[in-house]
């Protein structure tokens, strides 16, 4: 499996540079690529876990669900 950075460099970097060069008339541009390799252990499996995650992240959703008597399935 090819690392994400290599995939970006081989498949998209030059196209992005060309686009930016043409769009903004830049004579010299380069893109530096870095990959954040941190992984999250917050894998959500069940619908209930997803709802709880979203309700905790966006408390207004919980209020909307209550106020409008929504059934989220």
C-alpha positions in Angstrom: 0.0 0.0 0.0 1.3 3.4 -1.0 1.6 6.1 1.7 -0.9 9.0 1.3 1.9 11.5 0.8 3.3 9.6 -2.2 -0.1 9.3 -3.7 -0.7 13.0 -3.4 2.7 13.9 -4.9 2.4 11.4 -7.8 -1.3 12.1 -8.7 -2.3 15.5 -7.6 0.6 17.9 -6.7 1.5 18.9 -10.2 -2.1 19.4 -11.2 -2.7 21.6 -8.2 0.4 23.7 -8.8 -0.7 24.1 -12.5 -4.2 25.2 -11.4 -2.9 27.7 -8.9 -0.3 29.0 -11.4 -3.0 29.6 -14.0 -5.7 30.8 -11.7 -3.6 33.3 -9.8 -0.8 34.0 -12.3 1.8 32.9 -9.9 5.3 32.6 -11.4 6.8 30.4 -8.7 4.9 28.2 -6.4 5.6 25.0 -4.5 3.6 22.9 -2.2 5.0 21.3 0.9 3.3 18.1 2.0 3.0 16.8 5.5 0.9 13.9 6.8 -0.6 13.9 10.3 -0.3 10.3 11.3 -2.3 10.5 14.5 -5.1 8.0 14.7 -8.3 8.3 16.6 -9.6 5.5 18.7 -13.1 7.0 18.7 -14.5 4.6 16.2 -18.3 4.7 16.2 -20.0 1.4 15.6 -23.6 1.6 16.5 -26.3 4.2 15.7 -26.6 5.0 19.4 -22.9 5.7 19.7 -23.1 7.9 16.6 -26.0 9.9 18.0 -24.4 10.3 21.4 -21.2 11.5 19.8 -23.1 14.1 17.6 -25.3 15.2 20.6 -22.2 15.7 22.7 -20.4 17.5 19.9 -23.4 19.6 18.9 -25.7 20.1 21.9 -28.1 22.1 19.8 -29.0 18.9 18.0 -30.3 17.4 21.2 -32.4 20.5 21.7 -33.8 20.4 18.2 -34.6 16.7 18.6 -36.5 17.5 21.8 -38.2 20.7 20.6 -39.4 19.4 17.2 -40.1 15.9 18.5 -37.8 14.3 15.9 -37.3 10.6 15.6 -33.7 10.1 14.4 -33.2 6.6 13.0 
